[in-house]
Amino acid sequence: MSFPEKLDMLLTWSVTPLQYGDHRPLAAVTLIQNWREKASERATRRGQSDPNALLQDQLFDWLDRSDVAGEKTNIRSIALLYGKLVKLDLFSFPGYIQRLIARGESGLANEEVRN
């Protein structure tokens, strides 16, 4: 199973309302943090690029493409999960907004909200 598939499964599990326990977002963030630390250590030893860019792309893509992330009933859980990711510098909220602006997402401009 590839890293994107594993991350998708972990993020989906952490916000799905059919699962029980408020600990799930914290567990997911802890696992992601541990992965990034170990992947960064491996990258440094091997002279490779930092895996943070890969992690950012995967977290951005999950928000954009996941059916679970698109469900309105999961907004609170997703906000909790991504809030913890931001707090631990595992997710760049400004980077995500920049990405949305760069691809011209609707609803981002003040003029669009007023109409």
Protein Blocks (a to p, Z undefined) as FASTA:
>chain_A
ZZklmmmmmmmmmmmmkbgcjklmmmmmmmmmmmmmmmmmmmmmnopacfklmmmmmmmm
mmmmmmklmpmklmmmmmmmmmmmmmnopacfklmmmmmmmnopghkamklmmZZ
